Amino acid sequence: MKCINHMDKDAAAVCNHCGKSICSDCLFMDKGQAYCRDCIGAKQGGAKKEERSPVLAAVLSFIIAGLGQFYNGQVGKGIIIFLTSLLVVPWVIGIFDAYNTAKKINRGEIAVKKRTGCLIAFIIGIVVPWAFVFFVALLAAIAIPNLLHARMSANDTLAASSLKSISSAFESYALDHEGKYPARNEELGPYLPEGYINKKISGYVFSIYLGDDDYKIEAAPDKCMVSGSKIFTIQKGGILSSKRCEPVNIENQ
C-alpha cells in the first residue's frame, strides 16, 4: 500500500480519522493515534495549512540575503546566510533555497511555524537601516551636484564682478594720468586696495597683462568645472568677454 501523498513511498500507517494511508513523512502521532497532516491540523484546532509564495521568498532573498528564509520560518538559516552574504555564493544559494523551501512547505514536506515576531525584528533591525542608508544616499546624489553647480555659479558671478572692479581701477588711473595706464601692477595700489593680482580668490586665479597703452585681465578657474565653469577676460575700455573652460585631460598631456 502506497502513501496517498507520496505514491513512490510505502504507507507506514492509516490515519485514524480519515482512513488515508500515509508514509512516515506524513505521519503524526498524538496520544498513540496516527493522523495525517490535514487531520492532525483539524484536531489541534482547525489550523489552516501554512503556505508560502516561492517567488516572493526568492525575491526577498535577492533583496536582502536571508530574508526569504525568515519568510519561510527558518530563522537560524536566514541569519547564517545573511552573515555570510558578503561571500556572494551563500547569497545566491539562499535565493534558490528560499524558492525550493517555499515549494516544499506548500507540498507539506516541511512543517512551518509562524515566526512573525522574528520577521518583524529582522525587518526593523536590518531592512529599515538599509532603507534609511539608501534614502540618504539618494538625497546626497541629488543634493551634492546641485550644491556644486550653485557654488560654481556663485564663483563665476564673483569673478566677473571682480574683473569689472579691477578694470575700473585701471580706467580711474588713466583719467588721473592723462589717459595712460600703469606700467606696473604696484601703481594700482591706491585705486585697487584688494589683492587680486596673481592670486586665487573664490576658486579663480586672476592674471594681469600690461602693455604700453593697454591691459588685459584674465580670471580662470583653479579647477575647471569644479571651482568655476568659465574663463573671463576684460580689456581696455572695460570690454568683458568669456568662454567656457575645458577640463584638462591628463592622458593627453
Stockholm file with secondary structure:
# STOCKHOLM 1.0

chainA/1-253         MKCINHMDKDAAAVCNHCGKSICSDCLFMDKGQAYCRDCIGAKQGGAKKEERSPVLAAVLSFIIAGLGQFYNGQVGKGIIIFLTSLLVVPWVIGIFDAYNTAKKINRGEIAVKKRTGCLIAFIIGIVVPWAFVFFVALLAAIAIPNLLHARMSANDTLAASSLKSISSAFESYALDHEGKYPARNEELGPYLPEGYINKKISGYVFSIYLGDDDYKIEAAPDKCMVSGSKIFTIQKGGILSSKRCEPVNIENQ
#=GR chainA/1-253 SS CBCSSCTTSBCCEECTTTCCEECTTTCEEETTEEECHHHHHHHTTCCCCCCCCHHHHHHHHHHSTTHHHHHTTCHHHHHHHHHTGGGSHHHHHHHHHHHHHHHHHHHTSSCCCCCHHHHHHHIIIIIHHHHHHHHHHHHHHHHHHHHHHHHHHHHHHHHHHHHHHHHHHHHHHHHHTTTCCCSSGGGGTTTCCSCCTTCEETTEEEEEEECSSCEEEEEEESSBTTTBSEEEEEETTTEEEEEECCCCCGGGC
#=GC SS_cons         CBCSSCTTSBCCEECTTTCCEECTTTCEEETTEEECHHHHHHHTTCCCCCCCCHHHHHHHHHHSTTHHHHHTTCHHHHHHHHHTGGGSHHHHHHHHHHHHHHHHHHHTSSCCCCCHHHHHHHIIIIIHHHHHHHHHHHHHHHHHHHHHHHHHHHHHHHHHHHHHHHHHHHHHHHHHTTTCCCSSGGGGTTTCCSCCTTCEETTEEEEEEECSSCEEEEEEESSBTTTBSEEEEEETTTEEEEEECCCCCGGGC
//
